[in-house]
């Protein structure tokens, strides 16, 4: 079974219930179309640790990345909430994405 995770913005947590991401996954639409007919589970739904924190030195982020590896996560989908209205991605999230790729995980831009 393929294991995936979703990475979202901590600040978006104030208004986001994660419903659109999970609906897209459950219906295998948008960025999750690639999994149609496959046995896939969402192994993690993680958030960054906030704006301005350096992910490379943030013990919490380092632990989260390690946990994804331990859980066998192969692919991490990055939520649309990690970009501003102009489509520019948060620098903190961009760095986390790099860290995930360095650990051998595929990073997919988008959820729903």
Order of alpha helices (4+ residues) and beta strands (2+ residues): beta-alpha-beta-alpha-beta-alpha-beta
